[in-house]
Amino acid sequence: MITIAEMLRPRPSVFSDTAREDVLNLSDFAEGRIDSEKFFSENFRTQGMNSLFDMAFKRFKGESDAGVIKLTQAMGGGKTHNMLALALLAADEQLRERILDKRYHGIGTIKVVTFSGRENADFGIWGSIAEQIGKRELFGGYYSPLKALEKVHGLIF
């Protein structure tokens, strides 16, 4: 039988003075600074995360019409942490199949874009998204000059 002390033993990197800060931001994902294998090996997958993954991948697979998922602390962890977990799984089909037990096999490649209100985006959210998906021309009227997005045909958010 495993004791509580054994179950709750922090990983050695928690005590390392040379380890980078444990708190991650969306920009860490966007800039490719997250080791997905390490991320999932060091983090416990909560029921809230499982619910998020199920909702999102059902949408990606075309099995759900839910287009918006509102994250709250009650989902079982930090909102950014959950978004990063989902982004890592969405962006890497092989990782997704290992972590989610092939539950969502066959979805294929999912292009992940990020935007953080902490960014200094010269062209706002739409300019940032347009840049990431290679559609600057399509969104051009919405970020130069900056204005609210009314309708973009052929894209699902």
BELLINBEL-V375720 format. One record per residue. N is the residue number from 1. OMEGA is omega in whole degrees, 0 to 359 (* if undefined). BURIAL is 1 if it has 24 or more other C-alpha atoms within 12 Angstrom, else 0. Layout:
n/omega/burial
N/OMEGA/BURIAL
N/OMEGA/BURIAL
//
This chain:
n/omega/burial
1/179/0
2/179/0
3/178/0
4/179/0
5/178/0
6/181/0
7/186/0
8/180/0
9/179/0
10/177/0
11/184/0
12/183/0
13/178/0
14/184/0
15/183/0
16/177/0
17/184/0
18/181/0
19/178/0
20/181/0
21/183/0
22/184/0
23/180/0
24/177/1
25/177/1
26/180/1
27/176/0
28/177/1
29/183/1
30/182/1
31/174/0
32/183/0
33/180/0
34/174/1
35/187/0
36/179/1
37/179/0
38/180/0
39/183/1
40/178/1
41/183/0
42/185/0
43/178/0
44/178/0
45/183/1
46/175/0
47/177/0
48/177/1
49/179/1
50/178/1
51/178/0
52/180/1
53/180/1
54/180/1
55/184/1
56/184/1
57/171/1
58/177/0
59/181/0
60/182/1
61/180/0
62/181/0
63/181/0
64/176/0
65/182/0
66/182/0
67/181/0
68/176/0
69/180/0
70/181/0
71/175/0
72/178/0
73/182/0
74/181/0
75/176/0
76/179/0
77/180/0
78/181/0
79/181/0
80/179/1
81/178/1
82/179/1
83/178/1
84/179/1
85/180/1
86/180/1
87/179/1
88/180/1
89/180/1
90/185/1
91/186/1
92/184/1
93/180/1
94/176/1
95/180/1
96/181/1
97/178/0
98/185/0
99/183/1
100/176/1
101/178/0
102/180/0
103/181/0
104/177/1
105/173/0
106/178/0
107/181/1
108/182/0
109/177/0
110/178/0
111/181/0
112/173/1
113/181/1
114/171/1
115/178/1
116/176/0
117/178/0
118/181/0
119/172/0
120/184/0
121/182/0
122/183/0
123/175/1
124/183/1
125/184/1
126/176/1
127/179/1
128/179/1
129/180/1
130/179/1
131/184/0
132/181/0
133/177/0
134/182/0
135/183/0
136/182/0
137/182/0
138/183/0
139/188/1
140/181/1
141/182/0
142/180/1
143/179/1
144/357/0
145/181/0
146/174/0
147/183/0
148/177/0
149/179/0
150/183/0
151/175/0
152/182/0
153/173/0
154/178/0
155/179/0
156/177/0
157/*/0
//
